[in-house]
């Protein structure tokens, strides 16, 4: 059941997000919302806070982020993600400008709210402080993303005037993150725990979400000691930060097909389950998303194909006995001609491959059924309307999707499995992995995924530090695949030159099934660690220069 608190964002104030000035630092809302007479009731404050929630994320962001990584490739036409991955981006690239504009709208909203909410008379002070804390966390989330993309950024915690926007300079990333940590520390005491939220407020920010954001920031800074402290608090002190656990309930559809707990985690009927720490809410008819319409098989009703999984992602999934496919190939237990058997069960919940059994609900009849997908046949059509890699997307498919894959299942931004994975990584970097930490992080994640063999579940003793690091990182890739995490992990690990360079391959359908499909040639250089500032922003605000190196 959807909560009601976000249902009003699509009516009264969507018109307020038009550009107010000549550059994107002086963003919406319009002057109406800066007028002190507007701030007359808690209900009006709630409307603006809801707009902040709407602007803190976007449905398409996870797919754009995945297309920038080695998990997916976007090939239809000349998309901006492909231009970036081929090392050909310029400051005039549309994605740089559109993302900058969208993000600073959110900054404007949060700044106005935090400046004006104290004007509301006779407002319950506990409610006021909680709403201010929520907006501080939203602002921190937005600024964290901006700093990850652009490094040193325009940073202001007040409503920037048009005049001031023309002389804005950039603040160092380290100073930005330090200030965001301070603000989060201020906000956390005023936020409720997950346990304290009534169902009507599902989706609102909690102590757990704010603490997880702090941990993610520390991970990005390679400050593993502070990250371990934050993550350990989320795991071991749930009375303070909220009770979370891995979602372990399978679902059987009306036709008798079983959906694993890992699949069921992302279904609309299971929103706000025990694993979800923060999600981006969808509302049927008024705030839906339909990205899968261009990522699912032709046989399942796609219109055209844009982003699809890569062979690199498929190869990352280990065997059910815990070995990599390279290790299994040495003993004849992995066959390139029949590569999808006895693999990590999460692969079937994430990627559609040749011979995949697609479980679905028919939109017109409502009947549940299955069909076998022949991706090789679809690929052979050599059309823009089918997969260029021999793979399609399965994760996030919701059988309750309406026509053209209009879906109202929420996008999960933070979940407890990520807490366990980050803790495993931080602990290993600080101390070296132990059996005890493995058994409370990686093992339960694999158990939930469907692994049963001891060789996959037990602590892999005898590995070097670098080998264990690779196991942890690969586990992270497979558990969180197609959730918008991989690109940021590659960036914070400083592995772009290794993982984002060279040919992108698809399935073994090339040259009469003897070779892997060469899909694209990617280039990653030092400059690609950060995005270029948008050209129009530098033209309008010369004090933002110099641009990031290499542009």
WOTA-V68037 format. One record per backbone hydrogen bond with DSSP energy under -0.5 kcal/mol. CO is the residue of the C=O (numbers start at 1). NH is the residue of the N-H. If there is no record, write none. Layout:
co=CO nh=NH
co=CO nh=NH
This chain:
co=4 nh=7
co=6 nh=9
co=8 nh=11
co=8 nh=12
co=13 nh=16
co=14 nh=17
co=15 nh=18
co=16 nh=29
co=23 nh=26
co=25 nh=27
co=26 nh=20
co=26 nh=21
co=30 nh=33
co=30 nh=34
co=31 nh=34
co=31 nh=35
co=35 nh=38
co=35 nh=39
co=36 nh=39
co=38 nh=40
co=41 nh=45
co=42 nh=46
co=43 nh=47
co=44 nh=48
co=45 nh=49
co=46 nh=50
co=47 nh=51
co=48 nh=52
co=49 nh=53
co=50 nh=54
co=51 nh=55
co=52 nh=56
co=53 nh=56
co=58 nh=61
co=58 nh=62
co=60 nh=64
co=61 nh=65
co=62 nh=66
co=63 nh=67
co=64 nh=68
co=66 nh=69
co=66 nh=72
co=71 nh=310
co=73 nh=75
co=73 nh=308
co=79 nh=83
co=80 nh=84
co=81 nh=85
co=82 nh=86
co=83 nh=88
co=84 nh=87
co=85 nh=523
co=90 nh=93
co=91 nh=535
co=93 nh=97
co=94 nh=98
co=95 nh=99
co=96 nh=100
co=97 nh=101
co=98 nh=102
co=99 nh=103
co=100 nh=104
co=101 nh=105
co=102 nh=106
co=103 nh=107
co=104 nh=108
co=105 nh=109
co=106 nh=110
co=107 nh=111
co=108 nh=112
co=109 nh=113
co=110 nh=114
co=111 nh=115
co=112 nh=116
co=113 nh=117
co=116 nh=119
co=117 nh=120
co=120 nh=123
co=124 nh=128
co=125 nh=129
co=126 nh=130
co=127 nh=131
co=128 nh=132
co=129 nh=133
co=130 nh=134
co=131 nh=135
co=132 nh=136
co=133 nh=137
co=134 nh=138
co=135 nh=139
co=136 nh=140
co=137 nh=141
co=138 nh=142
co=139 nh=143
co=140 nh=144
co=141 nh=145
co=142 nh=146
co=143 nh=147
co=144 nh=148
co=145 nh=149
co=146 nh=150
co=147 nh=151
co=149 nh=531
co=150 nh=152
co=153 nh=171
co=158 nh=160
co=161 nh=165
co=162 nh=166
co=163 nh=166
co=164 nh=167
co=165 nh=168
co=171 nh=153
co=172 nh=176
co=173 nh=177
co=174 nh=178
co=175 nh=179
co=176 nh=180
co=177 nh=181
co=178 nh=182
co=179 nh=183
co=180 nh=184
co=181 nh=185
co=182 nh=186
co=183 nh=187
co=184 nh=188
co=185 nh=189
co=187 nh=190
co=187 nh=191
co=188 nh=191
co=192 nh=207
co=193 nh=196
co=193 nh=197
co=194 nh=197
co=198 nh=201
co=199 nh=202
co=200 nh=5
co=201 nh=204
co=206 nh=210
co=207 nh=211
co=208 nh=212
co=209 nh=213
co=210 nh=214
co=211 nh=215
co=212 nh=216
co=213 nh=217
co=214 nh=218
co=215 nh=219
co=216 nh=220
co=217 nh=221
co=218 nh=223
co=219 nh=222
co=222 nh=224
co=223 nh=227
co=224 nh=228
co=225 nh=229
co=226 nh=230
co=227 nh=231
co=228 nh=232
co=229 nh=233
co=230 nh=234
co=231 nh=235
co=232 nh=236
co=233 nh=237
co=237 nh=240
co=237 nh=241
co=238 nh=242
co=242 nh=244
co=246 nh=248
co=248 nh=250
co=251 nh=253
co=251 nh=259
co=253 nh=256
co=257 nh=253
co=258 nh=260
co=259 nh=251
co=260 nh=264
co=261 nh=265
co=263 nh=266
co=264 nh=267
co=267 nh=270
co=268 nh=271
co=270 nh=273
co=273 nh=276
co=274 nh=245
co=275 nh=416
co=278 nh=413
co=278 nh=414
co=279 nh=281
co=280 nh=411
co=283 nh=287
co=284 nh=286
co=287 nh=283
co=289 nh=407
co=290 nh=293
co=291 nh=294
co=292 nh=295
co=292 nh=296
co=293 nh=303
co=293 nh=304
co=294 nh=306
co=295 nh=393
co=297 nh=300
co=297 nh=302
co=298 nh=301
co=306 nh=75
co=308 nh=73
co=310 nh=314
co=311 nh=315
co=312 nh=316
co=313 nh=316
co=313 nh=317
co=314 nh=317
co=318 nh=344
co=319 nh=322
co=323 nh=319
co=324 nh=328
co=325 nh=329
co=326 nh=330
co=327 nh=330
co=327 nh=331
co=328 nh=331
co=328 nh=333
co=328 nh=334
co=329 nh=332
co=334 nh=336
co=335 nh=338
co=336 nh=339
co=338 nh=335
co=338 nh=341
co=340 nh=343
co=342 nh=320
co=344 nh=347
co=344 nh=348
co=345 nh=348
co=345 nh=349
co=347 nh=350
co=347 nh=351
co=350 nh=394
co=350 nh=395
co=351 nh=353
co=352 nh=392
co=353 nh=356
co=356 nh=358
co=356 nh=373
co=357 nh=359
co=358 nh=371
co=360 nh=369
co=362 nh=366
co=367 nh=362
co=369 nh=360
co=371 nh=358
co=372 nh=374
co=373 nh=355
co=373 nh=356
co=373 nh=375
co=374 nh=378
co=375 nh=379
co=376 nh=380
co=378 nh=381
co=379 nh=382
co=383 nh=386
co=384 nh=305
co=389 nh=507
co=392 nh=352
co=394 nh=397
co=398 nh=401
co=402 nh=405
co=402 nh=406
co=403 nh=406
co=405 nh=407
co=406 nh=402
co=407 nh=289
co=410 nh=412
co=411 nh=280
co=411 nh=413
co=414 nh=277
co=414 nh=278
co=415 nh=418
co=415 nh=419
co=416 nh=420
co=417 nh=421
co=418 nh=422
co=419 nh=423
co=420 nh=424
co=421 nh=425
co=422 nh=426
co=423 nh=427
co=424 nh=428
co=425 nh=429
co=426 nh=430
co=427 nh=431
co=427 nh=432
co=428 nh=432
co=434 nh=438
co=435 nh=439
co=436 nh=440
co=437 nh=440
co=437 nh=441
co=438 nh=441
co=438 nh=443
co=441 nh=445
co=442 nh=446
co=443 nh=447
co=444 nh=448
co=445 nh=449
co=446 nh=450
co=446 nh=451
co=447 nh=450
co=453 nh=456
co=453 nh=457
co=454 nh=458
co=459 nh=461
co=460 nh=463
co=464 nh=468
co=465 nh=469
co=466 nh=470
co=467 nh=471
co=468 nh=472
co=469 nh=473
co=470 nh=474
co=471 nh=475
co=472 nh=476
co=473 nh=477
co=474 nh=478
co=475 nh=479
co=476 nh=480
co=478 nh=481
co=480 nh=483
co=480 nh=485
co=485 nh=489
co=486 nh=490
co=487 nh=491
co=488 nh=492
co=489 nh=493
co=490 nh=495
co=491 nh=494
co=495 nh=498
co=495 nh=499
co=496 nh=500
co=502 nh=522
co=503 nh=505
co=504 nh=519
co=504 nh=520
co=505 nh=311
co=507 nh=509
co=507 nh=517
co=510 nh=514
co=510 nh=515
co=511 nh=514
co=515 nh=510
co=517 nh=506
co=517 nh=519
co=520 nh=504
co=520 nh=522
co=522 nh=502
co=525 nh=528
co=526 nh=529
co=527 nh=530
co=534 nh=538
co=535 nh=539
co=536 nh=540
co=537 nh=541
co=541 nh=544
co=542 nh=545
co=548 nh=551
